[in-house]
Amino acid sequence: MDPWARWLLHGRSGGDEAAEQQTLNFLTPIRDRVLNGADIQPGDVVLDVGCGDGLLGFGSLSRVGHDGTVVFTDVSPDLLNECREIAERARVSHRCMFVRTPAETLEGIEDSSVDVVTTRSVLIYVDDKPAAFDAFRRVLRPGGRMSLFEPINRRHLELNRDTLFGYDVTPVMELAAKVRAVFEAVADPDGPMLGFDETDLLHVAEVSGLTDITVSLELTSTERPYFRDLSWETFLQMSPNPHAPTFGDAIKKALNDNESAVFESHLRPKVETSMGARVRNAHAYVTAREPEAAPEHTPASESPPHPSPWS
């Protein structure tokens, strides 16, 4: 199983079915908002870029109806196979297509062949975001729509300097800083996950030639933890993204045995009782449209770099 599939199907929930269901409960409203923003119509061809296990794609099927098609694309052959098997079990494979291709090129998808492009939490893994927007434009028909969701991790880090994994760590702040440093060491501040914010998404969408662009930044704070009734053992097996270590591995790497014991005595009761949480998120929804008559434009991937005010 490739790393993308290993994380999405196991790592993000620690292999725990209840935790995975809670993840889906969290993601379902996001899915619905992305699909609502796409204004999907019966008969449309919808392209789900970076489909993962098909949250957006399968959610689109009821909207395109019997005459529509959903195209699932991903770089992971294992995840495409997972989607294909789900479609076969649901007897909807005749309305689906599966293409292995990166977001930066969408190679294998014909020009002006889709009505809608959707994506969720994919651009955070894409180095060349302007190329991805150029690819979105290339495959959209005149008047086609784009709708996407992206975490704004640069803001997320600043919002959560006094927490770790969504829990108050003030009494063990020095130990928490060591653990946090393990995760930060694998996340380049100028890389794809941290090197952009909502203003960059707006700029790249503009330069690509899309029109009627809306970028909605949302900052949220809640005392409800990500997961409830979570065992410590499951928590230790979780990982925040495919490139990051598990929480357990990060703690082991950052702390010695005595420090680990102190850290666990503070954090474990919070994890297992769902107490002491303060979950803050920063994310953006983007909608845009391909012009009815596509004008000449400079590809976003060839435009001058955009100086972000938050750099």
Secondary structure, 3 states (H helix, E strand, C coil): CCHHHHHHHCHHHCCCHHHHHHHHHHHHHHHHHHHHHHCCCCCCEEEEECCCCCHHHHHHHHHHCCCCEEEEEECCHHHHHHHHHHHHHCCCHHHEEEEECCCCCCCCCCCCCEEEEEEECCHHHCCCHHHHHHHHHHHEEEEEEEEEEEECHHHHHHHCCCEECCEECHHHHHHHHHHHHHHHHCCCCCCCCCCCCHHHHHHHHHHHCCEEEEEEEEEEEECCCCCCCCCHHHHHHCCCCCCCCCHHHHHHHHCCHHHHHHHHHHHHHHHHHCCCECEEEEEEEEEEECCCCCCCCCCHHHCCCCCCCCC
